[in-house]
């Protein structure tokens, strides 16, 4: 019986995957620096942001246009720091998605963690974020990773 270890090896990201993850990182950078110019360069103009949270076993959904979302970010007294914990990218021709577990702190204090799901379209200007959807989990996260549960960031 022959066993191949190739399937267990870490796959190197393609150039396209790297470009997509760069857009995700730029999204996080724009949040932290409150850079609306950077946001406008990576987002589709008519895109949306969706947030999903649960309270008392009831789901709460909210949606904003990117243009409205950007207006809420300008607050020098409130610095948002979002960190990517890992990522998974899927691409088919001119559409892609990035699944990104994250932690988020506001002005240095843990706020929540969750999953970001970015959908992207490849335009004549390159990859653009069409939607960003995310979960809000203030009590900490458990992210499945390679068949086991790894605890994400939790409040201390």
Secondary structure as UniProt FT lines:
FT   HELIX           6..8
FT   HELIX           15..33
FT   HELIX           36..42
FT   STRAND          43..55
FT   TURN            56..57
FT   STRAND          58..65
FT   HELIX           66..71
FT   TURN            72..73
FT   TURN            76..77
FT   STRAND          80..84
FT   STRAND          88..92
FT   TURN            93..94
FT   STRAND          95..106
FT   TURN            107..108
FT   STRAND          109..123
FT   TURN            124..125
FT   STRAND          126..137
FT   TURN            138..139
FT   STRAND          142..145
FT   TURN            146..147
FT   STRAND          148..151
//
